[in-house]
Amino acid sequence: MKIYVFEDEALLLKSLEFRLSKEGYDVNCFSNGLEAKQKLQEELPDLIITDIMMPFLNGLELISFVRNDLKSQVPIIVLSAAGLEKTVLEAFNLGADDFVSKPFSPNELLIRIKKMSHRIKISVM
């Protein structure tokens, strides 16, 4: 399963890349919204994990780009320290599939990814 991770915190990005790769996922990491947008125009992954607060193009704008411009229903998990109800609701209204508040347990994220991958397999059948 190919996962794109969009996160501007370098330490967290490396940690996620290491942990997800160790679990057998094909992981590509990007540190800003412009890199994310360019890569998504080239190729769509099976799952997107994105932070809300990113330079150049924030996570909410990225969700909108994926859903409205690319017309893709690729699952999106949002990570954010800005767990304000307004932000969470906006992410879901734009088309996010799940929301994880920072700080989070790596095991919690892995469980959510596994649930999402199960849903992906069912929708492909």
Summary of the structure (lengths in Angstrom):
residues: 125
radius of gyration: 13.2
end to end distance: 15.6
largest distance: 37.4
contacts: 395
relative contact order: 0.16
helix: 50%
strand: 19%
